């Protein structure tokens, strides 16, 4: 057998080592790609839980953002149903899946809570020890751009309504903002039915419909929440006092039989925290819970 020189041996060894290193170098991206694929597959196999939140329409802008913030640090992602509190209360009563309810007035929450004086139907749909007052809002008189009818105050509105000179948009009687408006009309000694029969009042099934009528100048003025006026870019010419319509307080609670009760409680707690408070305050709400 012919002996192998030291130089030839070293060259052969170097080539072999290079081949091994090259092989190792090529294998790393493959493993990394496999890991990335497994990670993506895992995310698809384990999607976030859907947390169903029923909330007053006036919370649309702020709560949508809060839901995004909550999802960033939670295993669940809120899915919102925004409508009038009266409509939402009826849906919950009829068995619609719901984990959290945030109403624009105490009345609708009272109607769902066992033992409450306002619960004439004997319902028991609020999870015990989860209810609290979350926010306060204000009721305001708004006008279209340029205020073409020159409505400058609630008293001015009352005079022009009585004279048949203007048209007012308000919420239906089962809508909290409509109920607050009814109190304002009574305070101003205005007969709602007479005005409606005369064509001086139009209605919306939630506060967003009222703001739309005003924004489109389909009416002379409207009564909405301060937060909705802000979000819609409407001019507020007057703010209702507590004497005129009472306090506008939003209660929140988990619903009995919630599919994701633990996550519902976490979301409610998040709504009481500083991140949520900043979003609520940005549109004009006053947070009440700490």
Residue pairs with C-beta under 8 A, 6 or more apart in sequence:
48 71
48 74
48 75
48 76
48 77
49 75
49 76
49 77
49 260
49 263
50 76
50 77
50 79
50 260
51 76
51 77
51 78
51 79
51 99
51 100
51 260
51 263
51 264
51 267
52 78
52 79
52 81
52 97
52 98
52 99
52 100
52 259
53 63
53 67
53 78
53 79
53 80
53 81
53 98
53 99
53 100
53 101
53 102
53 267
54 80
54 81
54 83
54 88
54 91
54 92
54 96
54 98
54 100
54 101
54 102
54 255
55 63
55 80
55 81
55 82
55 88
55 100
55 101
55 102
56 82
56 83
56 84
56 85
56 88
56 102
56 103
56 104
56 176
56 207
56 250
57 82
57 83
57 84
57 104
57 206
57 207
57 208
58 104
58 137
58 177
58 207
58 208
58 225
58 227
58 228
59 82
59 102
59 104
59 250
60 80
60 82
60 208
60 231
61 227
61 231
61 283
62 227
62 279
62 280
62 282
62 283
62 285
63 78
63 80
63 82
63 102
64 80
65 279
66 270
66 271
66 275
66 276
66 279
66 280
67 77
67 78
67 80
69 270
69 275
69 276
69 279
70 76
70 78
70 267
70 270
71 77
71 78
74 263
74 266
74 267
74 270
75 263
76 260
76 263
76 266
76 267
78 267
81 88
81 91
81 96
81 98
83 91
83 206
84 104
84 171
84 172
84 174
84 175
84 176
84 205
84 206
84 207
85 103
85 104
85 105
85 107
85 108
85 175
85 176
86 108
86 172
86 174
86 175
86 176
87 174
87 205
87 206
88 101
88 103
88 108
89 101
89 103
89 108
89 109
89 111
89 112
91 98
92 98
92 101
92 112
92 125
92 255
93 112
93 121
93 123
93 125
97 259
98 255
98 258
99 254
99 255
99 258
99 259
99 260
99 261
99 263
99 264
99 267
100 252
100 253
100 254
100 255
100 258
100 264
100 267
100 268
101 109
101 112
101 126
101 252
101 253
101 254
101 255
102 134
102 250
102 251
102 252
102 271
103 109
103 176
103 250
103 251
103 252
104 137
104 176
104 177
104 207
104 225
104 248
104 250
105 176
105 179
105 180
105 248
105 249
105 250
106 118
106 249
106 251
107 118
107 176
107 179
108 176
109 126
109 131
109 251
109 253
110 116
110 117
110 118
110 119
111 118
111 119
111 120
111 121
111 123
112 119
112 123
112 125
112 126
112 255
113 119
113 123
113 124
113 125
113 126
113 131
113 253
114 122
114 123
114 124
114 125
114 126
124 256
125 255
125 256
125 257
126 253
126 254
126 255
126 256
127 253
127 254
127 255
127 256
127 258
127 261
127 264
130 253
130 254
130 264
130 265
130 268
131 251
131 252
131 253
132 251
132 252
132 253
132 268
132 272
132 289
133 249
133 250
133 251
133 252
133 288
133 289
134 250
134 251
134 252
134 271
134 272
134 287
134 288
134 289
135 249
135 250
135 280
135 285
135 286
135 287
135 288
136 247
136 248
136 249
136 250
136 285
136 286
136 288
137 225
137 226
137 227
137 248
137 250
137 284
137 285
137 286
138 225
138 226
138 239
138 240
138 248
138 284
139 177
139 180
139 181
139 184
139 223
139 224
139 225
139 226
139 239
139 240
139 244
139 245
139 248
140 223
140 224
140 225
140 226
140 229
140 236
140 237
140 238
140 239
140 240
141 151
141 153
141 154
141 157
141 221
141 222
141 223
141 236
141 237
141 238
141 239
141 240
142 211
142 214
142 221
142 222
142 223
142 224
142 229
142 234
142 235
142 236
142 237
143 149
143 151
143 214
143 220
143 221
143 222
143 234
143 235
143 237
144 214
144 215
144 216
144 217
144 219
144 220
144 221
144 234
145 217
145 235
147 235
147 237
148 217
148 220
149 160
149 165
149 166
149 220
149 221
150 156
151 157
151 160
151 166
151 220
151 221
151 237
152 237
152 238
153 237
153 238
154 184
154 188
154 238
154 240
154 244
155 188
157 166
157 168
157 188
157 221
157 238
158 188
158 189
158 190
160 166
160 220
161 168
161 190
161 195
161 200
161 201
162 190
164 198
164 200
165 220
166 200
166 219
166 220
166 221
167 199
167 200
167 201
167 202
167 219
167 220
168 195
168 200
168 201
168 202
168 219
168 220
168 221
168 222
168 223
169 201
169 202
169 203
169 204
169 210
169 213
169 214
169 218
169 219
169 221
169 222
169 223
170 177
170 178
170 181
170 182
170 201
170 202
170 203
170 204
170 210
170 222
170 223
171 177
171 178
171 179
171 181
171 203
171 204
171 205
171 206
171 207
171 209
171 210
171 223
172 178
172 203
172 204
172 205
173 179
173 182
175 204
175 205
175 206
175 207
176 248
177 206
177 207
177 210
177 223
177 224
177 225
178 203
178 204
180 223
180 240
180 245
180 246
180 248
181 223
181 245
182 192
183 244
183 245
183 246
184 223
184 240
184 244
184 245
185 191
185 192
185 195
187 243
187 244
187 245
192 201
195 201
196 203
202 213
202 218
202 219
204 210
204 212
204 213
207 224
207 225
207 228
208 228
210 222
210 223
210 224
210 228
211 222
211 224
211 228
211 229
211 231
211 232
211 234
212 232
213 219
213 222
214 221
214 222
214 224
214 232
214 234
215 232
215 233
215 234
221 237
223 240
224 234
225 248
226 236
226 239
226 284
227 283
227 284
227 285
228 234
229 235
229 236
230 283
230 284
231 283
249 288
250 285
252 268
252 271
253 268
254 261
254 264
254 265
254 268
255 264
258 264
270 276
271 289
272 287
272 289
272 290
276 287
277 287
280 286
280 287
281 287
